[in-house]
Amino acid sequence: MKKKLIDITPEKFRCGEATPTCPAVFQSNAGTYLIIASAVNLSEHPGLKHRIGTDETLIEISAELLEGALRGIKIK
């Protein structure tokens, strides 16, 4: 089954014509979130390297973006 995604990115952070790529948060009907964000260089956080699996990536987004997204639309 293909996941249905709802963009719950706060308006302030949404992409526009002048900014076609930008961080974003999507909520799926599978009970998950998909996040577009900047990848973090693990050499900057060596203490986390052992916690990141081969199929995982450490990302960084602003607290304001995440908190705003969590107040967003919920899929029923």
PDB file of N, H, CA, C and O in Angstrom:
ATOM      1  N   MET A   1       0.837  -1.190   0.000  1.00  0.00           N
ATOM      2  CA  MET A   1       0.000   0.000   0.000  1.00  0.00           C
ATOM      3  C   MET A   1       0.879   1.249   0.000  1.00  0.00           C
ATOM      4  O   MET A   1       1.802   1.379   0.804  1.00  0.00           O
ATOM      5  N   LYS A   2       0.578   2.142  -0.898  1.00  0.00           N
ATOM      6  H   LYS A   2      -0.172   2.037  -1.551  1.00  0.00           H
ATOM      7  CA  LYS A   2       1.320   3.389  -0.979  1.00  0.00           C
ATOM      8  C   LYS A   2       0.925   4.305   0.179  1.00  0.00           C
ATOM      9  O   LYS A   2      -0.256   4.445   0.495  1.00  0.00           O
ATOM     10  N   LYS A   3       1.922   4.927   0.805  1.00  0.00           N
ATOM     11  H   LYS A   3       2.882   4.813   0.548  1.00  0.00           H
ATOM     12  CA  LYS A   3       1.643   5.826   1.924  1.00  0.00           C
ATOM     13  C   LYS A   3       0.999   7.117   1.430  1.00  0.00           C
ATOM     14  O   LYS A   3       1.413   7.693   0.424  1.00  0.00           O
ATOM     15  N   LYS A   4      -0.016   7.555   2.157  1.00  0.00           N
ATOM     16  H   LYS A   4      -0.352   7.087   2.974  1.00  0.00           H
ATOM     17  CA  LYS A   4      -0.634   8.858   1.899  1.00  0.00           C
ATOM     18  C   LYS A   4       0.114   9.861   2.770  1.00  0.00           C
ATOM     19  O   LYS A   4       0.258   9.657   3.975  1.00  0.00           O
ATOM     20  N   LEU A   5       0.583  10.929   2.169  1.00  0.00           N
ATOM     21  H   LEU A   5       0.467  11.095   1.190  1.00  0.00           H
ATOM     22  CA  LEU A   5       1.364  11.930   2.902  1.00  0.00           C
ATOM     23  C   LEU A   5       0.616  13.254   2.980  1.00  0.00           C
ATOM     24  O   LEU A   5       0.025  13.716   2.003  1.00  0.00           O
ATOM     25  N   ILE A   6       0.656  13.845   4.154  1.00  0.00           N
ATOM     26  H   ILE A   6       1.136  13.470   4.947  1.00  0.00           H
ATOM     27  CA  ILE A   6       0.114  15.187   4.376  1.00  0.00           C
ATOM     28  C   ILE A   6       1.282  16.080   4.769  1.00  0.00           C
ATOM     29  O   ILE A   6       2.015  15.775   5.710  1.00  0.00           O
ATOM     30  N   ASP A   7       1.454  17.176   4.053  1.00  0.00           N
ATOM     31  H   ASP A   7       0.858  17.425   3.288  1.00  0.00           H
ATOM     32  CA  ASP A   7       2.510  18.138   4.377  1.00  0.00           C
ATOM     33  C   ASP A   7       2.069  18.940   5.597  1.00  0.00           C
ATOM     34  O   ASP A   7       1.130  19.732   5.515  1.00  0.00           O
ATOM     35  N   ILE A   8       2.744  18.738   6.729  1.00  0.00           N
ATOM     36  H   ILE A   8       3.507  18.095   6.795  1.00  0.00           H
ATOM     37  CA  ILE A   8       2.400  19.470   7.953  1.00  0.00           C
ATOM     38  C   ILE A   8       3.469  20.519   8.281  1.00  0.00           C
ATOM     39  O   ILE A   8       3.571  20.992   9.413  1.00  0.00           O
ATOM     40  N   THR A   9       4.257  20.867   7.266  1.00  0.00           N
ATOM     41  H   THR A   9       4.174  20.482   6.347  1.00  0.00           H
ATOM     42  CA  THR A   9       5.268  21.902   7.433  1.00  0.00           C
ATOM     43  C   THR A   9       4.587  23.233   7.706  1.00  0.00           C
ATOM     44  O   THR A   9       3.689  23.623   6.961  1.00  0.00           O
ATOM     45  N   PRO A  10       4.993  23.945   8.760  1.00  0.00           N
ATOM     46  CA  PRO A  10       4.402  25.268   9.005  1.00  0.00           C
ATOM     47  C   PRO A  10       4.593  26.182   7.791  1.00  0.00           C
ATOM     48  O   PRO A  10       5.620  26.121   7.114  1.00  0.00           O
ATOM     49  N   GLU A  11       3.617  27.007   7.531  1.00  0.00           N
ATOM     50  H   GLU A  11       2.784  27.057   8.080  1.00  0.00           H
ATOM     51  CA  GLU A  11       3.631  27.909   6.368  1.00  0.00           C
ATOM     52  C   GLU A  11       4.937  28.687   6.255  1.00  0.00           C
ATOM     53  O   GLU A  11       5.457  28.864   5.153  1.00  0.00           O
ATOM     54  N   LYS A  12       5.459  29.142   7.357  1.00  0.00           N
ATOM     55  H   LYS A  12       5.036  28.998   8.252  1.00  0.00           H
ATOM     56  CA  LYS A  12       6.688  29.939   7.381  1.00  0.00           C
ATOM     57  C   LYS A  12       7.862  29.214   6.707  1.00  0.00           C
ATOM     58  O   LYS A  12       8.765  29.862   6.178  1.00  0.00           O
ATOM     59  N   PHE A  13       7.852  27.876   6.722  1.00  0.00           N
ATOM     60  H   PHE A  13       7.119  27.349   7.152  1.00  0.00           H
ATOM     61  CA  PHE A  13       8.972  27.097   6.216  1.00  0.00           C
ATOM     62  C   PHE A  13       8.717  26.471   4.855  1.00  0.00           C
ATOM     63  O   PHE A  13       9.607  25.824   4.303  1.00  0.00           O
ATOM     64  N   ARG A  14       7.528  26.648   4.302  1.00  0.00           N
ATOM     65  H   ARG A  14       6.806  27.174   4.751  1.00  0.00           H
ATOM     66  CA  ARG A  14       7.182  25.989   3.042  1.00  0.00           C
ATOM     67  C   ARG A  14       7.973  26.535   1.871  1.00  0.00           C
ATOM     68  O   ARG A  14       8.349  27.707   1.840  1.00  0.00           O
ATOM     69  N   CYS A  15       8.216  25.655   0.901  1.00  0.00           N
ATOM     70  H   CYS A  15       7.910  24.703   0.926  1.00  0.00           H
ATOM     71  CA  CYS A  15       8.938  26.028  -0.314  1.00  0.00           C
ATOM     72  C   CYS A  15       8.105  26.994  -1.145  1.00  0.00           C
ATOM     73  O   CYS A  15       6.876  27.000  -1.071  1.00  0.00           O
ATOM     74  N   GLY A  16       8.780  27.793  -1.923  1.00  0.00           N
ATOM     75  H   GLY A  16       9.778  27.788  -1.983  1.00  0.00           H
ATOM     76  CA  GLY A  16       8.119  28.714  -2.833  1.00  0.00           C
ATOM     77  C   GLY A  16       8.862  28.716  -4.151  1.00  0.00           C
ATOM     78  O   GLY A  16       9.812  27.956  -4.340  1.00  0.00           O
ATOM     79  N   GLU A  17       8.434  29.559  -5.051  1.00  0.00           N
ATOM     80  H   GLU A  17       7.662  30.176  -4.898  1.00  0.00           H
ATOM     81  CA  GLU A  17       9.086  29.627  -6.355  1.00  0.00           C
ATOM     82  C   GLU A  17      10.550  30.002  -6.228  1.00  0.00           C
ATOM     83  O   GLU A  17      11.391  29.481  -6.961  1.00  0.00           O
ATOM     84  N   ALA A  18      10.862  30.896  -5.310  1.00  0.00           N
ATOM     85  H   ALA A  18      10.180  31.318  -4.714  1.00  0.00           H
ATOM     86  CA  ALA A  18      12.243  31.336  -5.127  1.00  0.00           C
ATOM     87  C   ALA A  18      13.076  30.312  -4.348  1.00  0.00           C
ATOM     88  O   ALA A  18      14.305  30.325  -4.418  1.00  0.00           O
ATOM     89  N   THR A  19      12.406  29.431  -3.611  1.00  0.00           N
ATOM     90  H   THR A  19      11.408  29.420  -3.554  1.00  0.00           H
ATOM     91  CA  THR A  19      13.085  28.421  -2.802  1.00  0.00           C
ATOM     92  C   THR A  19      12.458  27.060  -3.091  1.00  0.00           C
ATOM     93  O   THR A  19      11.613  26.599  -2.324  1.00  0.00           O
ATOM     94  N   PRO A  20      12.860  26.407  -4.190  1.00  0.00           N
ATOM     95  CA  PRO A  20      12.226  25.140  -4.555  1.00  0.00           C
ATOM     96  C   PRO A  20      12.572  23.973  -3.633  1.00  0.00           C
ATOM     97  O   PRO A  20      11.820  23.001  -3.567  1.00  0.00           O
ATOM     98  N   THR A  21      13.684  24.052  -2.927  1.00  0.00           N
ATOM     99  H   THR A  21      14.294  24.842  -2.981  1.00  0.00           H
ATOM    100  CA  THR A  21      14.035  23.004  -1.968  1.00  0.00           C
ATOM    101  C   THR A  21      14.089  23.615  -0.579  1.00  0.00           C
ATOM    102  O   THR A  21      14.593  24.723  -0.394  1.00  0.00           O
ATOM    103  N   CYS A  22      13.568  22.884   0.394  1.00  0.00           N
ATOM    104  H   CYS A  22      13.159  21.984   0.243  1.00  0.00           H
ATOM    105  CA  CYS A  22      13.517  23.405   1.749  1.00  0.00           C
ATOM    106  C   CYS A  22      13.203  22.276   2.711  1.00  0.00           C
ATOM    107  O   CYS A  22      12.709  21.228   2.297  1.00  0.00           O
ATOM    108  N   PRO A  23      13.486  22.481   3.998  1.00  0.00           N
ATOM    109  CA  PRO A  23      13.127  21.448   4.963  1.00  0.00           C
ATOM    110  C   PRO A  23      11.610  21.299   5.026  1.00  0.00           C
ATOM    111  O   PRO A  23      10.870  22.260   4.812  1.00  0.00           O
ATOM    112  N   ALA A  24      11.159  20.085   5.323  1.00  0.00           N
ATOM    113  H   ALA A  24      11.759  19.305   5.498  1.00  0.00           H
ATOM    114  CA  ALA A  24       9.720  19.841   5.379  1.00  0.00           C
ATOM    115  C   ALA A  24       9.428  18.634   6.266  1.00  0.00           C
ATOM    116  O   ALA A  24      10.288  17.780   6.483  1.00  0.00           O
ATOM    117  N   VAL A  25       8.203  18.582   6.771  1.00  0.00           N
ATOM    118  H   VAL A  25       7.504  19.276   6.595  1.00  0.00           H
ATOM    119  CA  VAL A  25       7.747  17.459   7.585  1.00  0.00           C
ATOM    120  C   VAL A  25       6.422  16.964   7.012  1.00  0.00           C
ATOM    121  O   VAL A  25       5.500  17.746   6.780  1.00  0.00           O
ATOM    122  N   PHE A  26       6.344  15.654   6.789  1.00  0.00           N
ATOM    123  H   PHE A  26       7.093  15.019   6.978  1.00  0.00           H
ATOM    124  CA  PHE A  26       5.145  15.025   6.266  1.00  0.00           C
ATOM    125  C   PHE A  26       4.680  13.956   7.245  1.00  0.00           C
ATOM    126  O   PHE A  26       5.495  13.245   7.833  1.00  0.00           O
ATOM    127  N   GLN A  27       3.368  13.846   7.416  1.00  0.00           N
ATOM    128  H   GLN A  27       2.706  14.424   6.938  1.00  0.00           H
ATOM    129  CA  GLN A  27       2.794  12.802   8.248  1.00  0.00           C
ATOM    130  C   GLN A  27       2.164  11.776   7.316  1.00  0.00           C
ATOM    131  O   GLN A  27       1.477  12.141   6.361  1.00  0.00           O
ATOM    132  N   SER A  28       2.395  10.488   7.588  1.00  0.00           N
ATOM    133  H   SER A  28       2.953  10.191   8.364  1.00  0.00           H
ATOM    134  CA  SER A  28       1.832   9.441   6.734  1.00  0.00           C
ATOM    135  C   SER A  28       0.664   8.745   7.424  1.00  0.00           C
ATOM    136  O   SER A  28       0.500   8.819   8.642  1.00  0.00           O
ATOM    137  N   ASN A  29      -0.136   8.072   6.617  1.00  0.00           N
ATOM    138  H   ASN A  29      -0.003   8.011   5.628  1.00  0.00           H
ATOM    139  CA  ASN A  29      -1.247   7.299   7.148  1.00  0.00           C
ATOM    140  C   ASN A  29      -0.763   5.976   7.750  1.00  0.00           C
ATOM    141  O   ASN A  29      -1.576   5.180   8.220  1.00  0.00           O
ATOM    142  N   ALA A  30       0.539   5.737   7.740  1.00  0.00           N
ATOM    143  H   ALA A  30       1.199   6.383   7.358  1.00  0.00           H
ATOM    144  CA  ALA A  30       1.124   4.533   8.329  1.00  0.00           C
ATOM    145  C   ALA A  30       1.628   4.798   9.743  1.00  0.00           C
ATOM    146  O   ALA A  30       2.280   3.946  10.346  1.00  0.00           O
ATOM    147  N   GLY A  31       1.322   5.991  10.273  1.00  0.00           N
ATOM    148  H   GLY A  31       0.793   6.683   9.783  1.00  0.00           H
ATOM    149  CA  GLY A  31       1.749   6.340  11.623  1.00  0.00           C
ATOM    150  C   GLY A  31       3.213   6.738  11.702  1.00  0.00           C
ATOM    151  O   GLY A  31       3.852   6.566  12.740  1.00  0.00           O
ATOM    152  N   THR A  32       3.747   7.270  10.605  1.00  0.00           N
ATOM    153  H   THR A  32       3.228   7.410   9.762  1.00  0.00           H
ATOM    154  CA  THR A  32       5.149   7.699  10.571  1.00  0.00           C
ATOM    155  C   THR A  32       5.251   9.138  10.079  1.00  0.00           C
ATOM    156  O   THR A  32       4.281   9.707   9.577  1.00  0.00           O
ATOM    157  N   TYR A  33       6.434   9.714  10.229  1.00  0.00           N
ATOM    158  H   TYR A  33       7.222   9.252  10.636  1.00  0.00           H
ATOM    159  CA  TYR A  33       6.737  11.046   9.707  1.00  0.00           C
ATOM    160  C   TYR A  33       7.915  10.927   8.759  1.00  0.00           C
ATOM    161  O   TYR A  33       8.849  10.168   9.015  1.00  0.00           O
ATOM    162  N   LEU A  34       7.875  11.665   7.678  1.00  0.00           N
ATOM    163  H   LEU A  34       7.116  12.282   7.470  1.00  0.00           H
ATOM    164  CA  LEU A  34       8.998  11.765   6.754  1.00  0.00           C
ATOM    165  C   LEU A  34       9.507  13.189   6.853  1.00  0.00           C
ATOM    166  O   LEU A  34       8.723  14.138   6.836  1.00  0.00           O
ATOM    167  N   ILE A  35      10.818  13.339   6.955  1.00  0.00           N
ATOM    168  H   ILE A  35      11.454  12.569   6.968  1.00  0.00           H
ATOM    169  CA  ILE A  35      11.402  14.657   7.168  1.00  0.00           C
ATOM    170  C   ILE A  35      12.467  14.930   6.124  1.00  0.00           C
ATOM    171  O   ILE A  35      13.361  14.113   5.901  1.00  0.00           O
ATOM    172  N   ILE A  36      12.362  16.082   5.491  1.00  0.00           N
ATOM    173  H   ILE A  36      11.636  16.746   5.672  1.00  0.00           H
ATOM    174  CA  ILE A  36      13.403  16.571   4.581  1.00  0.00           C
ATOM    175  C   ILE A  36      14.204  17.591   5.376  1.00  0.00           C
ATOM    176  O   ILE A  36      13.668  18.602   5.829  1.00  0.00           O
ATOM    177  N   ALA A  37      15.479  17.317   5.538  1.00  0.00           N
ATOM    178  H   ALA A  37      15.915  16.495   5.170  1.00  0.00           H
ATOM    179  CA  ALA A  37      16.315  18.192   6.362  1.00  0.00           C
ATOM    180  C   ALA A  37      17.769  18.051   5.942  1.00  0.00           C
ATOM    181  O   ALA A  37      18.104  17.239   5.080  1.00  0.00           O
ATOM    182  N   SER A  38      18.611  18.835   6.550  1.00  0.00           N
ATOM    183  H   SER A  38      18.339  19.495   7.250  1.00  0.00           H
ATOM    184  CA  SER A  38      20.042  18.780   6.260  1.00  0.00           C
ATOM    185  C   SER A  38      20.672  17.584   6.966  1.00  0.00           C
ATOM    186  O   SER A  38      20.445  17.361   8.155  1.00  0.00           O
ATOM    187  N   ALA A  39      21.465  16.819   6.221  1.00  0.00           N
ATOM    188  H   ALA A  39      21.649  17.000   5.255  1.00  0.00           H
ATOM    189  CA  ALA A  39      22.217  15.715   6.825  1.00  0.00           C
ATOM    190  C   ALA A  39      23.321  16.311   7.688  1.00  0.00           C
ATOM    191  O   ALA A  39      23.901  17.343   7.351  1.00  0.00           O
ATOM    192  N   VAL A  40      23.601  15.652   8.797  1.00  0.00           N
ATOM    193  H   VAL A  40      23.130  14.813   9.070  1.00  0.00           H
ATOM    194  CA  VAL A  40      24.622  16.118   9.727  1.00  0.00           C
ATOM    195  C   VAL A  40      25.891  15.303   9.513  1.00  0.00           C
ATOM    196  O   VAL A  40      25.831  14.084   9.352  1.00  0.00           O
ATOM    197  N   ASN A  41      27.029  15.973   9.511  1.00  0.00           N
ATOM    198  H   ASN A  41      27.077  16.963   9.641  1.00  0.00           H
ATOM    199  CA  ASN A  41      28.317  15.296   9.395  1.00  0.00           C
ATOM    200  C   ASN A  41      28.600  14.589  10.715  1.00  0.00           C
ATOM    201  O   ASN A  41      28.706  15.236  11.757  1.00  0.00           O
ATOM    202  N   LEU A  42      28.720  13.279  10.674  1.00  0.00           N
ATOM    203  H   LEU A  42      28.633  12.754   9.828  1.00  0.00           H
ATOM    204  CA  LEU A  42      28.917  12.516  11.909  1.00  0.00           C
ATOM    205  C   LEU A  42      30.224  12.838  12.619  1.00  0.00           C
ATOM    206  O   LEU A  42      30.353  12.591  13.818  1.00  0.00           O
ATOM    207  N   SER A  43      31.184  13.381  11.901  1.00  0.00           N
ATOM    208  H   SER A  43      31.079  13.582  10.927  1.00  0.00           H
ATOM    209  CA  SER A  43      32.447  13.744  12.564  1.00  0.00           C
ATOM    210  C   SER A  43      32.227  14.888  13.562  1.00  0.00           C
ATOM    211  O   SER A  43      33.046  15.100  14.456  1.00  0.00           O
ATOM    212  N   GLU A  44      31.122  15.620  13.405  1.00  0.00           N
ATOM    213  H   GLU A  44      30.457  15.447  12.679  1.00  0.00           H
ATOM    214  CA  GLU A  44      30.789  16.690  14.339  1.00  0.00           C
ATOM    215  C   GLU A  44      30.135  16.150  15.615  1.00  0.00           C
ATOM    216  O   GLU A  44      30.066  16.853  16.623  1.00  0.00           O
ATOM    217  N   HIS A  45      29.657  14.905  15.569  1.00  0.00           N
ATOM    218  H   HIS A  45      29.713  14.335  14.749  1.00  0.00           H
ATOM    219  CA  HIS A  45      28.969  14.284  16.703  1.00  0.00           C
ATOM    220  C   HIS A  45      29.432  12.829  16.847  1.00  0.00           C
ATOM    221  O   HIS A  45      28.624  11.912  16.702  1.00  0.00           O
ATOM    222  N   PRO A  46      30.713  12.608  17.127  1.00  0.00           N
ATOM    223  CA  PRO A  46      31.242  11.244  17.165  1.00  0.00           C
ATOM    224  C   PRO A  46      30.560  10.343  18.191  1.00  0.00           C
ATOM    225  O   PRO A  46      30.543   9.125  18.012  1.00  0.00           O
ATOM    226  N   GLY A  47      30.006  10.899  19.243  1.00  0.00           N
ATOM    227  H   GLY A  47      30.020  11.888  19.388  1.00  0.00           H
ATOM    228  CA  GLY A  47      29.333  10.103  20.257  1.00  0.00           C
ATOM    229  C   GLY A  47      28.039   9.472  19.781  1.00  0.00           C
ATOM    230  O   GLY A  47      27.516   8.570  20.435  1.00  0.00           O
ATOM    231  N   LEU A  48      27.510   9.931  18.646  1.00  0.00           N
ATOM    232  H   LEU A  48      27.935  10.664  18.115  1.00  0.00           H
ATOM    233  CA  LEU A  48      26.259   9.387  18.117  1.00  0.00           C
ATOM    234  C   LEU A  48      26.470   8.316  17.053  1.00  0.00           C
ATOM    235  O   LEU A  48      25.535   7.593  16.711  1.00  0.00           O
ATOM    236  N   LYS A  49      27.680   8.207  16.532  1.00  0.00           N
ATOM    237  H   LYS A  49      28.439   8.795  16.810  1.00  0.00           H
ATOM    238  CA  LYS A  49      27.947   7.311  15.409  1.00  0.00           C
ATOM    239  C   LYS A  49      27.501   5.878  15.687  1.00  0.00           C
ATOM    240  O   LYS A  49      26.951   5.227  14.798  1.00  0.00           O
ATOM    241  N   HIS A  50      27.724   5.375  16.893  1.00  0.00           N
ATOM    242  H   HIS A  50      28.170   5.904  17.615  1.00  0.00           H
ATOM    243  CA  HIS A  50      27.356   3.997  17.219  1.00  0.00           C
ATOM    244  C   HIS A  50      25.846   3.774  17.295  1.00  0.00           C
ATOM    245  O   HIS A  50      25.391   2.630  17.303  1.00  0.00           O
ATOM    246  N   ARG A  51      25.078   4.839  17.350  1.00  0.00           N
ATOM    247  H   ARG A  51      25.448   5.768  17.344  1.00  0.00           H
ATOM    248  CA  ARG A  51      23.617   4.729  17.458  1.00  0.00           C
ATOM    249  C   ARG A  51      22.907   4.780  16.108  1.00  0.00           C
ATOM    250  O   ARG A  51      21.697   4.570  16.039  1.00  0.00           O
ATOM    251  N   ILE A  52      23.648   5.057  15.037  1.00  0.00           N
ATOM    252  H   ILE A  52      24.631   5.228  15.093  1.00  0.00           H
ATOM    253  CA  ILE A  52      23.042   5.235  13.719  1.00  0.00           C
ATOM    254  C   ILE A  52      23.281   3.987  12.885  1.00  0.00           C
ATOM    255  O   ILE A  52      24.422   3.630  12.591  1.00  0.00           O
ATOM    256  N   GLY A  53      22.184   3.325  12.504  1.00  0.00           N
ATOM    257  H   GLY A  53      21.257   3.615  12.743  1.00  0.00           H
ATOM    258  CA  GLY A  53      22.268   2.108  11.711  1.00  0.00           C
ATOM    259  C   GLY A  53      22.673   2.389  10.276  1.00  0.00           C
ATOM    260  O   GLY A  53      22.688   3.539   9.837  1.00  0.00           O
ATOM    261  N   THR A  54      23.000   1.339   9.553  1.00  0.00           N
ATOM    262  H   THR A  54      22.988   0.405   9.909  1.00  0.00           H
ATOM    263  CA  THR A  54      23.441   1.486   8.164  1.00  0.00           C
ATOM    264  C   THR A  54      22.350   2.048   7.269  1.00  0.00           C
ATOM    265  O   THR A  54      22.642   2.626   6.222  1.00  0.00           O
ATOM    266  N   ASP A  55      21.096   1.886   7.669  1.00  0.00           N
ATOM    267  H   ASP A  55      20.858   1.416   8.520  1.00  0.00           H
ATOM    268  CA  ASP A  55      19.983   2.414   6.873  1.00  0.00           C
ATOM    269  C   ASP A  55      19.404   3.694   7.469  1.00  0.00           C
ATOM    270  O   ASP A  55      18.289   4.086   7.123  1.00  0.00           O
ATOM    271  N   GLU A  56      20.143   4.343   8.353  1.00  0.00           N
ATOM    272  H   GLU A  56      21.048   4.024   8.633  1.00  0.00           H
ATOM    273  CA  GLU A  56      19.674   5.571   9.009  1.00  0.00           C
ATOM    274  C   GLU A  56      20.605   6.741   8.715  1.00  0.00           C
ATOM    275  O   GLU A  56      21.771   6.558   8.364  1.00  0.00           O
ATOM    276  N   THR A  57      20.062   7.950   8.865  1.00  0.00           N
ATOM    277  H   THR A  57      19.115   8.099   9.150  1.00  0.00           H
ATOM    278  CA  THR A  57      20.816   9.185   8.646  1.00  0.00           C
ATOM    279  C   THR A  57      20.482  10.160   9.763  1.00  0.00           C
ATOM    280  O   THR A  57      19.320  10.298  10.146  1.00  0.00           O
ATOM    281  N   LEU A  58      21.475  10.822  10.274  1.00  0.00           N
ATOM    282  H   LEU A  58      22.418  10.710   9.963  1.00  0.00           H
ATOM    283  CA  LEU A  58      21.275  11.866  11.277  1.00  0.00           C
ATOM    284  C   LEU A  58      20.938  13.159  10.538  1.00  0.00           C
ATOM    285  O   LEU A  58      21.677  13.586   9.651  1.00  0.00           O
ATOM    286  N   ILE A  59      19.818  13.776  10.908  1.00  0.00           N
ATOM    287  H   ILE A  59      19.218  13.429  11.629  1.00  0.00           H
ATOM    288  CA  ILE A  59      19.399  15.023  10.268  1.00  0.00           C
ATOM    289  C   ILE A  59      19.229  16.098  11.323  1.00  0.00           C
ATOM    290  O   ILE A  59      19.146  15.811  12.517  1.00  0.00           O
ATOM    291  N   GLU A  60      19.179  17.336  10.866  1.00  0.00           N
ATOM    292  H   GLU A  60      19.247  17.569   9.895  1.00  0.00           H
ATOM    293  CA  GLU A  60      18.991  18.462  11.766  1.00  0.00           C
ATOM    294  C   GLU A  60      17.975  19.427  11.173  1.00  0.00           C
ATOM    295  O   GLU A  60      18.097  19.857  10.026  1.00  0.00           O
ATOM    296  N   ILE A  61      16.959  19.762  11.983  1.00  0.00           N
ATOM    297  H   ILE A  61      16.860  19.414  12.915  1.00  0.00           H
ATOM    298  CA  ILE A  61      15.977  20.774  11.602  1.00  0.00           C
ATOM    299  C   ILE A  61      15.797  21.708  12.790  1.00  0.00           C
ATOM    300  O   ILE A  61      16.133  21.361  13.922  1.00  0.00           O
ATOM    301  N   SER A  62      15.272  22.873  12.527  1.00  0.00           N
ATOM    302  H   SER A  62      14.999  23.155  11.607  1.00  0.00           H
ATOM    303  CA  SER A  62      15.080  23.833  13.618  1.00  0.00           C
ATOM    304  C   SER A  62      13.967  23.358  14.557  1.00  0.00           C
ATOM    305  O   SER A  62      13.025  22.690  14.131  1.00  0.00           O
ATOM    306  N   ALA A  63      14.088  23.707  15.818  1.00  0.00           N
ATOM    307  H   ALA A  63      14.853  24.249  16.165  1.00  0.00           H
ATOM    308  CA  ALA A  63      13.062  23.369  16.803  1.00  0.00           C
ATOM    309  C   ALA A  63      11.730  23.998  16.403  1.00  0.00           C
ATOM    310  O   ALA A  63      10.674  23.390  16.579  1.00  0.00           O
ATOM    311  N   GLU A  64      11.782  25.207  15.870  1.00  0.00           N
ATOM    312  H   GLU A  64      12.639  25.701  15.727  1.00  0.00           H
ATOM    313  CA  GLU A  64      10.554  25.904  15.471  1.00  0.00           C
ATOM    314  C   GLU A  64       9.820  25.131  14.373  1.00  0.00           C
ATOM    315  O   GLU A  64       8.592  25.048  14.393  1.00  0.00           O
ATOM    316  N   LEU A  65      10.559  24.568  13.420  1.00  0.00           N
ATOM    317  H   LEU A  65      11.557  24.635  13.403  1.00  0.00           H
ATOM    318  CA  LEU A  65       9.941  23.789  12.352  1.00  0.00           C
ATOM    319  C   LEU A  65       9.298  22.525  12.918  1.00  0.00           C
ATOM    320  O   LEU A  65       8.142  22.234  12.611  1.00  0.00           O
ATOM    321  N   LEU A  66      10.021  21.777  13.732  1.00  0.00           N
ATOM    322  H   LEU A  66      10.960  22.012  13.982  1.00  0.00           H
ATOM    323  CA  LEU A  66       9.485  20.536  14.285  1.00  0.00           C
ATOM    324  C   LEU A  66       8.285  20.782  15.195  1.00  0.00           C
ATOM    325  O   LEU A  66       7.269  20.095  15.086  1.00  0.00           O
ATOM    326  N   GLU A  67       8.398  21.747  16.080  1.00  0.00           N
ATOM    327  H   GLU A  67       9.223  22.305  16.169  1.00  0.00           H
ATOM    328  CA  GLU A  67       7.296  22.044  16.996  1.00  0.00           C
ATOM    329  C   GLU A  67       6.063  22.523  16.249  1.00  0.00           C
ATOM    330  O   GLU A  67       4.938  22.163  16.597  1.00  0.00           O
ATOM    331  N   GLY A  68       6.274  23.332  15.228  1.00  0.00           N
ATOM    332  H   GLY A  68       7.187  23.625  14.945  1.00  0.00           H
ATOM    333  CA  GLY A  68       5.145  23.803  14.423  1.00  0.00           C
ATOM    334  C   GLY A  68       4.494  22.663  13.657  1.00  0.00           C
ATOM    335  O   GLY A  68       3.269  22.606  13.544  1.00  0.00           O
ATOM    336  N   ALA A  69       5.308  21.755  13.131  1.00  0.00           N
ATOM    337  H   ALA A  69       6.302  21.801  13.223  1.00  0.00           H
ATOM    338  CA  ALA A  69       4.773  20.611  12.389  1.00  0.00           C
ATOM    339  C   ALA A  69       3.956  19.703  13.295  1.00  0.00           C
ATOM    340  O   ALA A  69       2.915  19.188  12.888  1.00  0.00           O
ATOM    341  N   LEU A  70       4.425  19.508  14.518  1.00  0.00           N
ATOM    342  H   LEU A  70       5.271  19.927  14.848  1.00  0.00           H
ATOM    343  CA  LEU A  70       3.710  18.632  15.438  1.00  0.00           C
ATOM    344  C   LEU A  70       2.348  19.191  15.841  1.00  0.00           C
ATOM    345  O   LEU A  70       1.490  18.453  16.325  1.00  0.00           O
ATOM    346  N   ARG A  71       2.153  20.475  15.644  1.00  0.00           N
ATOM    347  H   ARG A  71       2.850  21.074  15.250  1.00  0.00           H
ATOM    348  CA  ARG A  71       0.841  21.082  15.892  1.00  0.00           C
ATOM    349  C   ARG A  71      -0.025  21.029  14.646  1.00  0.00           C
ATOM    350  O   ARG A  71      -1.153  21.523  14.651  1.00  0.00           O
ATOM    351  N   GLY A  72       0.502  20.424  13.559  1.00  0.00           N
ATOM    352  H   GLY A  72       1.418  20.023  13.555  1.00  0.00           H
ATOM    353  CA  GLY A  72      -0.175  20.408  12.258  1.00  0.00           C
ATOM    354  C   GLY A  72      -1.302  19.413  12.153  1.00  0.00           C
ATOM    355  O   GLY A  72      -1.788  18.875  13.148  1.00  0.00           O
ATOM    356  N   ILE A  73      -1.703  19.183  10.923  1.00  0.00           N
ATOM    357  H   ILE A  73      -1.308  19.620  10.115  1.00  0.00           H
ATOM    358  CA  ILE A  73      -2.819  18.307  10.581  1.00  0.00           C
ATOM    359  C   ILE A  73      -2.512  16.864  10.963  1.00  0.00           C
ATOM    360  O   ILE A  73      -1.379  16.403  10.825  1.00  0.00           O
ATOM    361  N   LYS A  74      -3.520  16.163  11.441  1.00  0.00           N
ATOM    362  H   LYS A  74      -4.441  16.537  11.554  1.00  0.00           H
ATOM    363  CA  LYS A  74      -3.383  14.744  11.782  1.00  0.00           C
ATOM    364  C   LYS A  74      -4.245  13.929  10.824  1.00  0.00           C
ATOM    365  O   LYS A  74      -5.404  14.274  10.590  1.00  0.00           O
ATOM    366  N   ILE A  75      -3.699  12.864  10.275  1.00  0.00           N
ATOM    367  H   ILE A  75      -2.758  12.584  10.465  1.00  0.00           H
ATOM    368  CA  ILE A  75      -4.453  11.968   9.389  1.00  0.00           C
ATOM    369  C   ILE A  75      -5.313  11.062  10.242  1.00  0.00           C
ATOM    370  O   ILE A  75      -4.834  10.490  11.221  1.00  0.00           O
ATOM    371  N   LYS A  76      -6.545  10.930   9.891  1.00  0.00           N
ATOM    372  H   LYS A  76      -6.934  11.395   9.096  1.00  0.00           H
ATOM    373  CA  LYS A  76      -7.472  10.036  10.615  1.00  0.00           C
ATOM    374  C   LYS A  76      -7.424   8.665  10.045  1.00  0.00           C
ATOM    375  O   LYS A  76      -8.130   7.774  10.518  1.00  0.00           O
TER     376      LYS A  76
END
